[in-house]
Amino acid sequence: MELDQEFWFTVEAEHPVYGPDGQTVIGHVRPGRRLRALAESEGWVTVKGPGGSAGFVDSRVVVREPAPEPAPDAPAAPAQPTHQVGPGGAPTWLQPDPSAPPGVRFDPGTAVVAVEIGNGWCEVTGPGGVRGYAAARDLVARD
């Protein structure tokens, strides 16, 4: 079966991201967050999971969306991970404000690129280019 090309999507309720075995949960997708799908095949949407491995979301919960507009004033971030998510995991938000719509939740140990923006917030980019804002206290600088 030929795979569809990349597309963007959201979900209406929180859903797990499964590892290659289709049973192990490696993360979660939260409503209101646009994510990039790498492909869709046989009922599964492929996303890049923590650590760069493939992750899979049930295609029945996916709502296709237009690609997000790039942030004009987004700080340039280094390509290599600068931080890893601490032991409690790291929720993200669409804005550096806990009352803003929630984004994805990064699992403990996930490597991310983090740029501090002040007031205890970091703009983070995780596996697969997933972006959001996380509390600096939830991240640990990598050596």
C-alpha positions in Angstrom: 0.0 0.0 0.0 1.4 3.4 -1.0 1.7 5.9 1.9 0.1 9.3 1.8 2.4 12.3 1.9 3.1 14.4 5.0 0.2 16.4 6.4 -0.8 18.3 9.5 -3.4 17.2 12.0 -5.0 17.7 15.4 -7.1 15.5 17.7 -10.3 16.3 19.6 -9.3 14.5 22.8 -6.0 13.3 24.2 -4.8 10.1 22.6 -1.7 7.9 23.0 1.2 7.6 20.6 2.2 4.0 20.3 5.6 2.5 19.5 6.3 0.2 16.6 4.8 -2.8 18.4 1.4 -1.0 18.4 0.9 -1.6 22.1 3.6 0.3 24.0 2.6 4.0 24.7 5.6 6.3 24.0 3.8 9.6 24.4 0.5 11.4 24.1 -1.1 13.8 21.6 -3.2 16.6 23.1 -6.2 18.4 21.6 -5.6 21.8 20.0 -2.0 21.1 18.9 -1.2 20.8 15.2 1.2 18.0 14.5 3.0 16.9 11.4 2.2 13.4 10.2 4.9 11.7 8.2 2.6 9.2 6.5 -0.8 7.4 6.9 -1.3 3.7 6.2 -3.5 0.9 7.3 -5.4 2.9 9.9 -2.3 4.5 11.5 -0.7 7.9 11.2 3.1 7.9 11.5 4.7 10.6 13.6 8.3 10.9 14.9 8.3 9.7 18.5 10.6 10.4 21.4 14.3 9.8 20.6 13.5 9.9 16.8 11.8 6.5 16.7 8.5 6.1 14.8 5.3 6.6 16.7 1.8 5.8 15.6 -1.6 7.5 16.2 -4.9 5.8 15.4 -6.0 7.5 12.2 -9.7 7.4 13.3 -9.0 10.2 15.8 -7.0 12.4 13.4 -8.5 15.7 12.0 -6.5 17.0 9.1 -5.5 20.7 9.3 -3.6 23.2 7.2 0.1 23.6 8.1 0.7 26.2 10.8 2.2 29.5 9.8 5.9 29.9 10.9 6.4 32.2 13.8 8.0 35.4 12.4 9.9 36.3 15.6 10.8 32.7 16.7 14.4 32.6 18.0 16.8 30.5 16.0 17.4 27.3 17.8 20.3 25.0 17.5 19.7 21.8 15.6 21.1 19.4 18.3 19.1 18.7 21.5 20.1 21.1 24.3 18.0 19.6 27.1 16.2 16.5 28.1 12.8 16.3 29.8 13.1 15.7 33.6 11.7 12.8 35.5 8.2 14.3 35.8 7.7 14.7 32.1 7.0 18.1 30.5 3.6 19.4 29.4 3.7 22.0 26.7 1.4 24.9 25.8 0.7 26.8 22.5 1.8 30.0 24.3 4.0 30.7 27.3 0.9 30.8 29.5 -0.6 27.8 31.5 -4.1 29.1 30.7 -3.4 28.8 26.9 -4.5 25.7 25.0 -2.4 22.7 25.9 0.0 21.0 23.4 1.7 17.6 23.6 3.3 16.2 26.8 6.9 15.1 26.4 7.8 11.9 28.3 10.7 11.8 30.8 14.1 11.6 29.1 12.9 13.0 25.7 15.6 15.0 24.0 14.5 18.6 23.0 15.9 21.8 21.8 15.1 24.5 24.3 15.5 28.2 24.0 14.8 30.2 27.2 12.5 33.1 26.6 12.2 34.4 30.2 9.8 34.3 33.1 10.6 30.6 33.6 9.5 29.5 30.1 11.4 27.8 27.2 10.3 27.4 23.6 10.9 23.8 22.9 11.2 21.7 19.8 10.9 18.0 20.3 11.1 14.9 18.1 9.4 15.3 14.7 9.6 19.1 15.0 6.8 19.2 17.6 6.9 22.8 19.1 5.5 24.4 22.1 6.3 26.2 25.4 7.4 24.4 28.5 8.3 25.4 32.1 12.1 25.7 32.4 11.9 23.7 35.6 10.7 20.6 33.7 13.9 20.5 31.6 17.5 19.4 32.4 20.4 20.8 30.3 22.4 18.2 28.5 26.1 18.0 28.8 
